[in-house]
Amino acid sequence: RKIYALWKEAGVVGAVDNATKDALRAFVERQTGKAAPEFCSPGDAAKVTEALKAMVRRAEGRCDG
């Protein structure tokens, strides 16, 4: 659930252009080789969440100016 929440937040702050579930699945596959967040091991999930957090921080930093 955390991955989905972070993905939604990334869409809101403009870190991703396409915040659909299909786009999330593609992102997860690029990061982990797994087809969807549901198939991630805890280590894979941590890798994805940290990447998403970094994307959100960068996007928020652009907004703060």
C-alpha positions as CSV (number, residue, x, y, z in Angstrom):
1,R,0.0,0.0,0.0
2,K,2.9,2.3,0.7
3,I,4.1,2.1,-2.8
4,Y,0.7,3.0,-4.2
5,A,0.4,5.9,-1.8
6,L,3.9,7.2,-2.7
7,W,3.1,6.8,-6.4
8,K,-0.1,8.8,-6.0
9,E,1.9,11.5,-4.2
10,A,4.5,11.5,-6.9
11,G,1.7,12.2,-9.4
12,V,0.3,15.1,-7.3
13,V,3.7,16.8,-6.9
14,G,4.6,16.3,-10.6
15,A,7.4,13.8,-10.0
16,V,5.8,11.5,-12.6
17,D,3.8,12.6,-15.7
18,N,1.6,9.5,-15.7
19,A,0.4,8.3,-12.3
20,T,-1.7,5.4,-13.5
21,K,-1.4,1.8,-12.2
22,D,0.1,0.7,-15.5
23,A,2.8,3.3,-15.2
24,L,3.5,2.2,-11.6
25,R,3.9,-1.4,-12.8
26,A,6.3,-0.3,-15.5
27,F,8.3,1.7,-12.9
28,V,8.4,-1.3,-10.5
29,E,9.5,-3.6,-13.3
30,R,12.3,-1.3,-14.3
31,Q,13.5,-1.0,-10.6
32,T,13.1,-4.6,-9.5
33,G,12.4,-6.9,-12.5
34,K,9.0,-7.8,-10.8
35,A,5.8,-7.3,-12.8
36,A,3.9,-5.5,-10.0
37,P,4.4,-4.2,-6.5
38,E,2.5,-7.2,-5.1
39,F,5.3,-9.5,-6.3
40,C,8.1,-7.5,-4.6
41,S,10.1,-9.0,-1.8
42,P,10.5,-6.7,1.3
43,G,13.9,-5.7,-0.1
44,D,12.5,-4.9,-3.5
45,A,9.6,-2.9,-1.9
46,A,12.2,-0.9,0.1
47,K,14.1,-0.1,-3.0
48,V,11.0,1.1,-4.8
49,T,9.7,3.2,-1.8
50,E,13.1,4.9,-1.4
51,A,13.3,5.7,-5.1
52,L,9.7,7.2,-5.0
53,K,10.5,9.2,-1.9
54,A,13.6,10.7,-3.6
55,M,11.5,11.5,-6.7
56,V,8.9,13.3,-4.5
57,R,11.6,15.2,-2.6
58,R,13.2,16.4,-5.8
59,A,9.8,17.5,-7.3
60,E,8.9,19.3,-4.0
61,G,12.3,21.0,-4.1
62,R,11.6,22.3,-7.6
63,C,8.4,23.8,-6.4
64,D,10.0,25.5,-3.4
65,G,12.3,27.2,-5.8
